[in-house]
Amino acid sequence: MPTNRTFTIIKPDAVLDGFTGSMIQQIEDAGFRIVAIKKIKLSPEEAGRFYAVHAARPFFQSLCDHMSSNHIIPMVLEKENAVEDFRTLIGATNPEQAAEGTVRKRFARSIESNAIHGSDSDENAAIESAFFFTDRELNP
Ligand code: CMP
């Protein structure tokens, strides 16, 4: 059975572009409740650990450089069927292929600077949430 939580990051491009408020508004309007939130700047090494699953991909170094280039906003979100519904809300990884009205279609610059991350499974949502938040922060 799917859990009711997912994990997301508003990425440096979207923070720098001043889209944080509009993106959170769209997320809350879609029925997601913010369980945990912070603003943080990763080191390149931390970004590499977070995206370790992509270590063999040609874009890995560039992805880590981008994700550690400025502040990001990780969040844990709650809603029924959270993982799947959130991925529908944010749209395809490549904003050129994202559906009209999705978060990435509205706010992303490119496939790498694609404004927002969303976990792809309940298991990864739990792992990624624990990367940024303590047990106490996840169970307020
Ligand atoms: P995200 O959902 O955070 O998961 C992995 C990230 O890698 C993805 O969003 C993009 O930012 C990035 N990414 C995926 N595919 C490519 C690609 N072909 N070129 C550059 N970056 C990519």
Residues whose N, C-alpha, C, O or C-beta is under 5 A from the ligand:
A	BS01	CMP	F59 L63 I111 E112 N114 I116 H117 G118
